[in-house]
């Protein structure tokens, strides 16, 4: 709602239907709140006459996300720090994206909205073994 008020301004866009809200709530937002802000800003610019954020105007990667909601555990409950939990979740998201894109690096980067070089860097950082998963 904050970003709608910030970017819609005097435009008519002012609400999010429950179906769209569920999609937005289930998406893991790997880009954090900045990704959400950019999504709302994009919608406000591209659809200035829209009255609501219909799911059809969401970015394809958000609209087509097939995972369930990611539940974050409290560090004390899981024995892992928040940072460690986030790395695990990032690893899962990237591995699922590769599987969905038939282990094609270019398609996976496009699907995740990453530059290829950034995806390579993230794979190295998270120690993802693509060969083990592509068989």
N, C-alpha and C positions, 0 to 999 in steps of 0.2 A: 504494500500500500504506500509505503514511504517513497519508493521509486516511481510509482504511478503519479503521485502528487508532484514529485520533483520534475518529471519529464513530460507528462501529459499537459501540464499547465492549464491553459484555457480550452484545450481540446475536450471532446466528449468521452474519451476513454477513462473509465473510472472504476471498473469492477472486474473480478475474476470469477467465472462460474465454478461451481464445485468440481466438475469434471476436469477443468483445466488446473484448478488448485491441486487436485490429487496428482496430476502429472508433474507439476512443479515440485510438490512435496516429496515425491518418490525419486526424483532425479538427484544423483549424488553431488552435484555441483563441484566438480573437481577444481574449478577455477575460483571457488569460494564465493563470497558475496559480490565480488567484482563481476563474475560471470553472470550472476543474477541481474545485477544492475545493467550490464551491457545488453542482456536479453530484453529487459523492459525498455531501455532506451531505443534499441533497434525497432521494437514494435511501435513505439510512439512516433518514431520518424517515418517508418514505412506505412503505417496504418493510422494516419492522423484522424480519420473519420470513423474509426471503429468505436463502438460503444462499450464493448467488453473484450477481454483477451480470450478469444476463442482458441481452442487447442490447434486449429488448423493454421494459425499464424505463428506458432512456436517454431523455433529452429528445429530442423529435422532430427538432430542428435538428441534433443530433449524430448520431442514428440515421440520418437521411436525407441526410447530407452526401455529395455525389457526387464531390467533387474527390479527387484523389490526395493522397498525403502531400506536404507542402510541404518542400522541401529548402532549408535556409538555407545560402547560400554564406558563406565567410569574407570579410570586407571586402576584404582584399588580393586575393582571387581575382576578385571581381566589380568592383572599383573603386568600389563603393558602400558607404556606412557601413551599419551594422546598422539604424539608424533609417530610412534611405532604402529599404532592402530591405523593412522592415516596412510602410512606406507603400505600396509597390508591391503587396505581398501583400494588404493591407487593401483597396486599390482593386479588385483582381481579385475578391476575395471579395464585395464589395458589388455590383460589376457583375454577377457571376454570380447573385447573389441577386435582383437586379432582373429579370434575364432570366427566371429561374425563376418569378418572381411576375408575369410579364407587365407589368413596369414600373409596377406599382401600389405607390405609396408606403406605404400602410397595410399591405398584405400583406407587403411587403418588411421593414418595420420589425418586424412581428410575427414573421416568419420568422427575422430576425437577433436577435430578442429585444432590440431597441432601442426607446426611446421615439422617437416621430416627430421630436420636436425634436432629439434627440441624433443621429438619422440625418441630418437636414438639416445639422446642424453638421459632421458627419463628411464629408458630400458636399462641402460648401464647403471644408473644410480640405484634402481630398484632390484638390480641383479635378476632380471627376467630372462630365463632361458627359453627362447622361442623354439629352438630345435626340439626340446623335450615335449612341447605342447603341439607341435605341428604334425605329429604322427598319429 
